[in-house]
């Protein structure tokens, strides 16, 4: 994990944990082998790194979540907006919407978000 951003492989691993936690570390090894093709040492290396980052905890061979997927993604998104768009949500949305056509539901969700922020 570089800074506060997971690599794609770490994120794939994290999603397995988020979807199944709490789970025994042995079961995590099995799932990572089946879903990611990883060997046991790779699984434990990534688990150790994400535990050190404060995302997960591995106590008595039981893996649990310290930071939810929603909280992690919010933190990662905030970092991207700050680093790439100078902290400006409007610049981020403009850059995104310029390349991606928003459907009516997405536009309404953005409008609802704006309305909520104004309250």
Secondary structure as the mmCIF struct_conf table of DSSP 4:
data_model
#
loop_
_struct_conf.conf_type_id
_struct_conf.id
_struct_conf.beg_label_comp_id
_struct_conf.beg_label_asym_id
_struct_conf.beg_label_seq_id
_struct_conf.end_label_comp_id
_struct_conf.end_label_asym_id
_struct_conf.end_label_seq_id
STRN STRN1 UNK A 2 UNK A 2
TURN_TY1_P TURN_TY1_P1 UNK A 3 UNK A 4
STRN STRN2 UNK A 5 UNK A 5
HELX_RH_AL_P HELX_RH_AL_P1 UNK A 8 UNK A 20
BEND BEND1 UNK A 22 UNK A 22
STRN STRN3 UNK A 23 UNK A 24
HELX_RH_AL_P HELX_RH_AL_P2 UNK A 25 UNK A 36
HELX_RH_AL_P HELX_RH_AL_P3 UNK A 40 UNK A 52
TURN_TY1_P TURN_TY1_P2 UNK A 53 UNK A 54
BEND BEND2 UNK A 55 UNK A 55
STRN STRN4 UNK A 56 UNK A 59
TURN_TY1_P TURN_TY1_P3 UNK A 60 UNK A 61
STRN STRN5 UNK A 62 UNK A 65
BEND BEND3 UNK A 66 UNK A 67
HELX_RH_AL_P HELX_RH_AL_P4 UNK A 69 UNK A 85
TURN_TY1_P TURN_TY1_P4 UNK A 86 UNK A 87
HELX_RH_AL_P HELX_RH_AL_P5 UNK A 89 UNK A 99
BEND BEND4 UNK A 100 UNK A 100
HELX_RH_AL_P HELX_RH_AL_P6 UNK A 104 UNK A 118
#
